[in-house]
Amino acid sequence: MLKFGNICLALSLLSCAGCSTPTEIASAPQPSTYRGMPAGLLERCDTRDIELVQTGDIVTSRNLNKKNLKECAEKVDAIRAHDARARQVNGASPNH
């Protein structure tokens, strides 16, 4: 019975170790292209902010947020344009 308990303990520790993998290691890599779309458009938008320490950091944070949202909107527009071109080439209607 003692050997069975040791085996169960070892297996439970192994299963717990799988649950504690950092997300940077466990996350899937981004695809390099999708039907001819440049890889840069498929990267996630930057949503990082700065730590607010001084009053002036509020303005800096707002400006950074505006810049990041503008870059993200440009990516979305480029993806929509790519999709529209692909639909025209393939002859599909915009509702499909």
Secondary structure as the mmCIF struct_conf table of DSSP 4:
data_model
#
loop_
_struct_conf.conf_type_id
_struct_conf.id
_struct_conf.beg_label_comp_id
_struct_conf.beg_label_asym_id
_struct_conf.beg_label_seq_id
_struct_conf.end_label_comp_id
_struct_conf.end_label_asym_id
_struct_conf.end_label_seq_id
HELX_RH_AL_P HELX_RH_AL_P1 LEU A 2 CYS A 19
TURN_TY1_P TURN_TY1_P1 SER A 20 SER A 20
HELX_RH_AL_P HELX_RH_AL_P2 THR A 23 ALA A 26
BEND BEND1 SER A 27 SER A 27
HELX_LH_PP_P HELX_LH_PP_P1 ALA A 28 PRO A 31
BEND BEND2 SER A 32 SER A 32
STRN STRN1 TYR A 34 TYR A 34
TURN_TY1_P TURN_TY1_P2 ARG A 35 GLY A 36
STRN STRN2 MET A 37 MET A 37
HELX_RH_3T_P HELX_RH_3T_P1 ALA A 39 LEU A 42
BEND BEND3 GLU A 43 GLU A 43
HELX_LH_PP_P HELX_LH_PP_P2 ARG A 44 ASP A 46
BEND BEND4 GLN A 54 GLN A 54
TURN_TY1_P TURN_TY1_P3 THR A 55 THR A 55
HELX_RH_AL_P HELX_RH_AL_P3 GLY A 56 ASN A 90
TURN_TY1_P TURN_TY1_P4 GLY A 91 GLY A 91
TURN_TY1_P TURN_TY1_P5 PRO A 94 ASN A 95
#
